[in-house]
Amino acid sequence: MKTPAPPSRSLSDLRELTPARVGLGRAGASMPTQALLSFTLDHARARDAVHGTFDTSRILAGLTGIGLAPVLLSSQARNRRDYLRRPDLGRTLDPASLRALADRSGGPCQLAIVVGDGLSPAAVNVHAVELVRNLVPRLQEAGIQVGGTAVASGARVALGDEIGALFGARMVLMLIGERPGLSAPDSLGAYLTFAPRLGLTDAMRNCVSNIHGAGLSYDEAAFKIAWLVREGLARQVTGVALKDESGGAPAQIGAN
């Protein structure tokens, strides 16, 4: 008895499963007009995301409303041009920010949260505060208190290491706009580093990425981040030594 052949799947079926550009068709030797216009629009959105304005006032107000006390900091990148051409400048604080943290009162803390603009200020403007709003109750349920909080302009991921070290944090969580793609110009990334200090590499970090409307939801991302924070603090590691084994669906906060 022959096994029935599986039903054939069409390119239209595939297009329903992915935002990737597949099966666009052609008009002579070129793409169809609609496909070309769609590409051009998405490319413009990605460029706009990179060069967008970082709404620090809104983010500071949002974090304050959650009960945090953020401080406004800046990297050594003086403007967006410097930031894009000199990635190294985005990894260290400027003198004024160093003085602001030196004058800060308060001792060591378990977790510091840094919100940086990164390569997509648009993503941070839209998603960062709501993600933190979903995350804080999960951290509190695990007995983890957020200590220092900062909003940093001109930030690369590694800027969180210096800020976390100056806060005296055992771990730093860096929320930052990811490099815009042609299907997701507003994707937020979350990077976790245990024992932050200058000179660490990405091998020492865990990353929860693709946080946006068509990607990870705030609740899903908060669940993963809280698990990584809890386990990272308990095991005193992050990065390649800490695998995401959270599994399952996010539990409801306060559920019995």
C-alpha positions in Angstrom: 0.0 0.0 0.0 1.4 3.3 -1.0 1.7 6.2 1.5 -0.4 9.1 0.3 1.8 12.1 -0.8 1.6 15.0 1.5 -0.5 17.9 0.3 1.5 20.4 -1.8 2.1 23.8 -0.3 2.2 26.9 -2.4 4.3 30.1 -2.2 1.2 31.9 -1.0 1.0 29.5 2.0 4.7 30.3 2.8 4.1 34.0 2.6 1.4 33.7 5.2 4.0 32.2 7.6 6.8 34.7 7.3 7.3 38.4 6.7 10.4 37.5 4.5 10.3 38.4 0.9 9.5 35.2 -0.9 7.7 34.5 -4.2 7.5 38.2 -5.2 7.0 37.4 -8.8 8.6 39.4 -11.6 7.8 41.8 -14.4 10.2 41.1 -17.2 13.7 41.1 -15.6 12.5 43.2 -12.6 10.3 42.9 -9.6 6.6 43.8 -9.9 5.9 47.5 -9.1 4.0 46.6 -5.8 6.9 44.5 -4.5 9.4 47.3 -5.3 7.3 50.0 -3.6 6.9 47.8 -0.6 10.7 47.2 -0.4 11.3 51.0 -0.8 8.9 51.8 2.0 10.3 49.3 4.4 13.8 50.5 3.6 12.8 54.1 4.4 11.2 53.0 7.7 14.4 51.2 8.7 16.5 54.4 7.9 14.0 56.6 9.8 14.2 54.2 12.8 18.0 54.6 12.9 17.9 58.4 12.7 14.8 58.9 14.9 14.8 61.1 18.0 15.3 59.4 21.3 12.4 60.5 23.5 14.2 60.6 26.8 11.6 62.8 28.6 8.9 60.3 27.9 10.9 57.3 29.0 12.1 59.1 32.1 8.5 59.9 33.0 7.3 56.4 32.2 10.0 54.7 34.4 9.3 57.2 37.2 5.6 56.3 37.0 6.5 52.7 37.5 8.2 53.6 40.8 11.8 53.7 39.5 14.2 56.6 39.8 16.1 56.9 36.5 19.1 59.1 35.9 19.8 60.6 32.5 23.2 59.7 31.0 25.1 60.0 27.7 27.9 58.2 26.0 30.9 59.9 24.5 29.1 60.0 21.1 28.3 63.7 20.7 25.7 63.2 18.0 24.1 60.6 15.8 26.9 61.0 13.2 29.6 60.2 15.7 27.5 57.3 17.1 27.2 55.6 13.7 30.8 56.2 12.6 32.5 55.5 15.9 30.9 52.6 17.7 33.6 52.7 20.4 32.3 56.1 21.6 29.0 54.6 22.4 30.5 52.1 24.8 31.8 54.6 27.4 30.2 57.4 29.4 31.0 61.0 28.9 32.6 63.0 31.8 29.3 64.6 32.9 27.6 61.2 33.2 30.6 59.8 35.2 30.2 62.7 37.6 26.5 62.2 37.9 27.0 58.6 38.9 29.8 59.4 41.2 27.5 61.8 43.1 24.7 59.3 43.3 23.8 58.0 46.8 23.0 54.4 47.5 24.9 51.2 47.8 25.3 48.0 45.8 22.2 46.5 44.2 21.1 43.2 42.7 19.9 44.5 39.3 20.5 47.7 37.4 18.3 48.6 34.4 19.6 50.7 31.6 17.5 51.9 28.7 19.5 53.0 25.7 18.6 54.2 22.2 20.8 51.9 20.2 20.3 51.5 16.5 16.5 52.0 16.7 15.4 54.8 19.1 11.9 54.2 17.6 11.8 50.7 19.2 12.9 52.0 22.6 10.3 54.9 22.5 7.5 52.4 21.8 8.4 49.3 23.8 10.9 49.9 26.7 8.6 51.4 29.3 5.8 48.8 28.7 8.3 45.9 28.9 9.7 47.2 32.2 6.1 47.6 33.5 5.5 43.9 32.8 8.9 42.9 34.1 9.0 44.6 37.5 6.2 42.5 39.1 7.9 39.3 38.0 11.1 40.4 39.5 9.4 41.4 42.8 7.7 38.0 42.9 11.1 36.4 42.7 12.4 38.7 45.5 14.7 40.7 43.1 14.8 44.4 43.7 15.8 46.9 40.9 18.5 49.3 42.2 20.0 51.8 39.8 18.1 52.8 36.7 19.4 54.9 33.8 18.3 56.2 30.5 21.4 56.5 28.2 21.7 58.4 24.9 24.2 57.3 22.2 24.3 53.9 23.8 25.8 50.7 22.5 25.2 47.4 24.4 28.5 47.5 26.2 27.7 50.9 27.8 25.5 49.0 30.2 28.7 47.3 31.6 30.2 50.6 32.7 26.9 51.9 34.1 26.2 48.6 35.9 29.7 48.6 37.5 29.3 52.2 38.7 25.9 51.4 40.2 27.5 48.5 42.0 25.0 46.0 40.4 25.5 42.3 40.5 23.7 42.2 37.1 22.8 44.7 34.5 19.8 44.6 32.1 20.3 46.7 29.0 17.2 47.4 26.9 18.2 48.8 23.6 16.9 49.3 20.0 18.1 46.5 17.7 19.4 47.1 14.2 16.3 47.7 12.1 15.4 45.1 9.5 13.2 45.4 6.5 10.4 43.6 8.3 10.9 45.0 11.8 12.2 48.5 12.2 11.1 48.8 15.8 12.6 45.6 17.5 13.8 45.9 21.1 16.6 43.8 22.5 17.3 42.9 26.2 20.9 42.1 27.2 21.8 40.6 30.6 25.3 40.6 32.0 26.4 39.3 35.4 29.2 41.1 37.3 29.3 44.0 34.7 32.6 45.8 34.1 34.4 47.4 31.3 36.0 45.1 28.7 33.5 42.2 28.6 32.6 40.6 25.3 29.2 39.4 24.1 30.0 35.9 25.1 29.3 37.0 28.7 25.8 38.2 27.9 22.4 36.6 27.4 20.1 38.3 24.9 16.3 38.2 24.5 15.6 39.8 21.1 12.8 40.4 18.7 10.5 42.2 21.2 7.9 44.1 19.1 4.4 43.9 17.9 4.9 41.0 15.5 7.6 39.3 17.7 7.8 38.5 21.4 5.1 40.1 23.4 5.9 42.1 26.5 4.6 39.3 28.8 6.6 36.6 27.0 9.8 38.7 27.0 9.4 39.7 30.7 8.9 36.0 31.6 12.2 35.0 29.8 14.1 38.0 31.2 12.9 37.4 34.8 14.0 33.7 34.5 17.4 34.7 33.2 17.9 37.3 36.0 16.8 34.8 38.7 19.0 32.0 37.4 21.9 34.2 36.5 22.0 35.7 40.0 21.7 32.2 41.6 24.4 30.6 39.4 26.5 33.8 39.2 26.9 33.5 35.4 25.4 34.9 32.2 26.3 34.3 28.6 27.4 31.0 27.1 27.4 29.5 30.6 23.6 30.2 31.1 21.1 28.6 28.7 17.5 29.7 28.5 15.7 26.8 29.9 12.6 28.7 31.0 10.3 26.8 28.6 6.5 26.7 28.8 4.2 29.7 28.7 4.4 32.7 31.0 2.6 32.2 34.3 0.1 34.8 35.4 1.4 37.1 38.1 -0.3 36.3 41.4 -1.8 33.0 40.2 -2.0 30.3 42.8 
